[in-house]
Amino acid sequence: MIQKFKCFFILFMGLGLSSVTSGQKAKVTGNISGLKVSWITFNYGNGDSSVSDSVAVRNGKFKWSKDIPEPQKIYIMFPDRYFEFFAEAGNISITGKADAIDGLKVTGSSLQDESNAYEKSLKDISD
């Protein structure tokens, strides 16, 4: 009986460790009204290098999904500017207007929520 338990335990731990070592799937959907481009580029880190993915935009809507090794800052490159946000495993939504890229709203990322709170606390101090 103990031998069966040991085998089960070893198998269970092996499965658990394999899921920990794989990447985290970040799924980003966007809806930016007034966005008149056909493509945008997502830039993110992968180890010691930077990776770029081009994503199609249709009527201001886009989707990007990627296994990322850990939560990290992602940059979306628009034709004349960029937008940065924190991505992590899970569903993330980006909404807003093309004429106010700096004001895009990101939901679904607790790390982004923390970053927003930090930025707000700095604004309160600087005001």
Steps between C-alpha positions, in 0.01 A plus 500: 500500500782741590674417171185598303480824698864581421443437127188717501681776690795499260268507197292781649807710581642444151179623340491800730859598424447471125216751517714740706785499250282569197416857401196692602239571234419870478189564288455864405196636318473861396226732387629847418244720332630712216810286444559517125800269460510147364784375723653569838809343657536345845853505646593285800796332660597138460807422707776741402338600171209710383227352281252677271165365381292674235126486563219578255252772594143494364268790584716589799489145641793262545603183684842387617576183690843384609673278751717736701761367745386732781289811558663787314461838336371482143525781244244552224646698213256722313605698189605813689519393866501206737300381800643289783322273745568204728390158376464178693317173456130545431263711295593865462290764330617834359239761411496867412531749217768532234535874561579433869747209496649611834155455658433142389342290774647158585292250697577142602857554621549536876857613436368782277253595775792531743695709249199732451466545878870580528482756217197658667685528831786678324258741333347586838848581633609703198175700487 
